[in-house]
Amino acid sequence: ELGLGEKDFVICSFGHLGETKCNDRLLSAWQQSRFPSRRNCKLVFVGANAGGTYGGDMARRVAEIGDAVSITGFVTPVQYQRWLEAADVAVQLRTNSRGETSAALLDCWRVGLVAVVNEHGSLTEIPDDCAIKVPDKFADADLAAVLEELFQSEEMRADFASRGHARLISHHSPRRCADAYA
């Protein structure tokens, strides 16, 4: 249904594309890695592309790469859920944050998906054992290395995914949040 093969390794970034989401940096890291030479590796930006120069540059770069990288455009909640379930790794980066929480990160944890984040804004508060963290001002090559490591280690992906899911249950349940507000 999503155009993926059974053995595809899928890295997704969830949410609308834009400068504050560092999608261009993820794309650069992808290009610096060994993923483009692997036929079964996919990078999917699940969300609507930005407008303006940023969105135009992203669309051009993605088109130049070919089928291994794609931008889905706006997706329905059902399609969003399917991409969450199909992904092997999520990358949720931020810059110029105003402190907002990443709803997509919580969605990743909900389905038991390992997430890579940079230490920016509220993402700095995430325990180190619940998501793979790169520095706020990361080098594209460092992000590429983290993604390569996750590609190589199914056990690492499972461990981080499990701890992220446990964190969601223990700290982000609706009852706990309501009690904290009260």
Stockholm file with secondary structure:
# STOCKHOLM 1.0

chainA/1-182         ELGLGEKDFVICSFGHLGETKCNDRLLSAWQQSRFPSRRNCKLVFVGANAGGTYGGDMARRVAEIGDAVSITGFVTPVQYQRWLEAADVAVQLRTNSRGETSAALLDCWRVGLVAVVNEHGSLTEIPDDCAIKVPDKFADADLAAVLEELFQSEEMRADFASRGHARLISHHSPRRCADAYA
#=GR chainA/1-182 SS CCSCCTTCEEEEEESCCCGGGTHHHHHHHHHHSSGGGCTTEEEEEESCCCCHHHHHHHHHHHHHHCTTEEECCSCCHHHHHHHHHHCSEEEECCSSCCSCCCHHHHHHHHHTCCEEEESCGGGGGSCTTTSEEECTTCCHHHHHHHHHHHHHCHHHHHHHHHHHHHHHHHHSCHHHHHHHHC
#=GC SS_cons         CCSCCTTCEEEEEESCCCGGGTHHHHHHHHHHSSGGGCTTEEEEEESCCCCHHHHHHHHHHHHHHCTTEEECCSCCHHHHHHHHHHCSEEEECCSSCCSCCCHHHHHHHHHTCCEEEESCGGGGGSCTTTSEEECTTCCHHHHHHHHHHHHHCHHHHHHHHHHHHHHHHHHSCHHHHHHHHC
//
